[in-house]
């Protein structure tokens, strides 16, 4: 029996790539209801019609809520009666957050605080908040806002637990073919017959598919203590190898180097040195326990912690590095890539 049997799950930002994958995992099981919360009525209508076409016998399990995480009352309406919340709503694109940082604050920080408030008021049992590798040692507005989101969760976790709600975070790297990611851009450029645009071929990025992102969230849901952070061990590749892998599958139209964009890093960090010191290796995942100390600092003057960080962070530079051939295998696990390859085969027949 699953913990989701006869339960109600709310997904904020539910019309995105993550929400679609959660539906694929749960819709045909014994879950009672899945609530999709987002502010885009067009995307909701598209998802509704898609469900009716593909899952006619299950489509009635999905309920749609128009709202915005910036608006606490709309979240109260959506969370009332929900058992669990997966909080995926966010502004995620680095350049847009650089130009409009206060929008990132309103969605990613204040929005998360609103989700937590509504969930605790509604006696939701578990809330899993989705974060990003850009929150570790952040240098851009998106990463900073996500780091603050995590700290909102950690600061709220103890009080929420007293009211019966467990809060935790997941942090993962680039999800292949999610909204705003680079692989769909590369494919579109190849289809248009133009060179694909690469920022810096030596950049490294973690690679995971959408199913792995959902599996990480489910692992966190099953194993979380209040305030825990869960991180998946992930492979990485250089942007140059990723570009060559896409070209091997879809055609070589050349590469045009355009230089780094606003706020981009050479490599990404999934776990800082400070977090690694208090992490627990759980096989495929790391659990980083919440810092349980309180504001009574006097005792730490007398007895403190000598070692404050591990030797190195866990980054896309020091994790397992995929070569071009292995990167081809990895991106082939993405459903989006599989669908585009089928379309390519049809047009070439």
Buried (B, 14 or more C-beta within 10 A) or exposed (E): EEEBEEBBBBBBBBBBBBBBBBBBBBBEEEBEBBBBBBBBEEBBEEBBEEBEEEBEEBBEBBEBBBBBBBEBEBBBBBBBEBBBBBBBBBBBBBBBBBEEBEBBBBBBBBBBBBBBBBBBBBBBBBBBBBBBBBBBBBEBBBBBBBBBBBBBBBBBBBEBBEEEBBBBBBBBBBBBBBEBBBBBEBBEBBBEEEBBBBBBBEBBBBBBBBBBBBBBBBBBBEBBEBBBBBBBBBBBBBBBBBBBBBBBBBEEBEBEEEEEEEBBBEBBBBBBBBBBBBBEEEEEBBBBBBEEEEEEEEEEEEEEEEEEEBEEBBBBBEBEBBEBEBBBEBBEBBBBBEEBBEEBEEEEE
